[in-house]
Amino acid sequence: MKSLDSFPRVSLGIFPTPIRKLESISRLLGREVYIKRDDLTGLGLGGNKIRKLEFLLAQAKAQGAEIVFTTGGAQSNHAMLTAAAAGKLGMKAILVLKQRGVTACVGNQLLERLMGTDVRFVDTDDYADIYEEMDRIGRELGRPYYKIPCGGSNALGALGYVDCAREIAGQGLHFDHIVCAEGSGGTMAGLALGAKLFLPGTKVHGMMVDTDPFDQITPELMRQAAQLLEAPIEITPRDYALRDMCGPGYAIPSPAGNAAVALMAEREGIFLDPVYTGKAFAGLLEMAEEGAFAEGERVLFLHSGGAGGLFALGG
Ligand SMILES: *Cc1c(COP(=O)(O)O)cnc(C)c1O
């Protein structure tokens, strides 16, 4: 197997991110619940995309890209963080966003205005149209460009979360369960593959906040990332667990998600977001309620960020 360290990488974030016990919530649930603060990755307002971008933008640089394209909805945290990272590395970001969600100058749109980001909206639900539009703009500008898929969720981006699992292994505590949000799949796939490689005895649970076929996307991304690493392993359905926490729809707050945001804010002074981490934490609460965590087991919740969208969507 290839070492993660053999892949080109740019330094964007502050790592390792802290792991802390959620004292008040642990008392409430009668289980030991910890939080991994990937909301504190240190660029933009923090979040999970920074780990992926360290690998993706290294490839963009190596290929001589001057322009970086990416996409998502109007309030995409990933798009905002890509713009922040590209600017830091001296590249120009062009965000070709779906004209869906809150397009007003609030939340991530406001942050993009502060950075002077080139944002273009396309009125489509089809990513094929978006990638075509990127090529059209790229040709028009005549400069070398690099396209990052929605959420940075390809095999190379997922390596960021394989590395996060390795980081957790080095932080000293064993966790029986890790719970994270799953939106485009790279975070969950990376963590689940990373757990297989570096965290024996840890089960990773993806809390699905969108309606894509994650039962296919997750193992496929895991396989592709394992292939990049030349890791001779087979992915089976026992290597990951999924739970539908989407509620009324992607980026539409759910009552359970909003209650989880409020609980974390009230009891721990930590802010989750209504699109991803609130719904994911609601899933953790449901699992605790159902008895999914045995007495004495340790649970780690991945706080994947989302602060930008918090100010556009409320709770
Ligand atoms: C993108 C995002 C996720 C989901 O991660 P994926 O790798 O896209 O599944 C979770 N939380 C936040 C805050 C995000 O911005």
The ligand as an SDF file (V2000), in Angstrom:
LIG
                    3D

 15 15  0  0  0  0  0  0  0  0999 V2000
  -19.9400   19.3070    2.6190 C   0  0  0  0  0  0  0  0  0  0  0  0
  -20.2950   19.2010    4.0340 C   0  0  0  0  0  0  0  0  0  0  0  0
  -20.5810   17.9500    4.6320 C   0  0  0  0  0  0  0  0  0  0  0  0
  -20.7060   16.6890    3.8600 C   0  0  0  0  0  0  0  0  0  0  0  0
  -19.4830   16.1530    3.4480 O   0  0  0  0  0  0  0  0  0  0  0  0
  -19.4330   15.3130    2.1120 P   0  0  0  0  0  0  0  0  0  0  0  0
  -18.0260   14.8940    2.0060 O   0  0  0  0  0  0  0  0  0  0  0  0
  -19.8770   16.2340    1.0220 O   0  0  0  0  0  0  0  0  0  0  0  0
  -20.3790   14.1710    2.2540 O   0  0  0  0  0  0  0  0  0  0  0  0
  -20.8110   17.9120    5.9900 C   0  0  0  0  0  0  0  0  0  0  0  0
  -20.8080   19.0330    6.7310 N   0  0  0  0  0  0  0  0  0  0  0  0
  -20.5700   20.2320    6.1950 C   0  0  0  0  0  0  0  0  0  0  0  0
  -20.6300   21.4090    7.0830 C   0  0  0  0  0  0  0  0  0  0  0  0
  -20.2990   20.3680    4.8280 C   0  0  0  0  0  0  0  0  0  0  0  0
  -20.0740   21.5870    4.3060 O   0  0  0  0  0  0  0  0  0  0  0  0
  1  2  1  0
  2  3  1  0
  2 14  2  0
  3  4  1  0
  3 10  2  0
  4  5  1  0
  5  6  1  0
  6  7  2  0
  6  8  1  0
  6  9  1  0
 10 11  1  0
 11 12  2  0
 12 13  1  0
 12 14  1  0
 14 15  1  0
M  END
$$$$
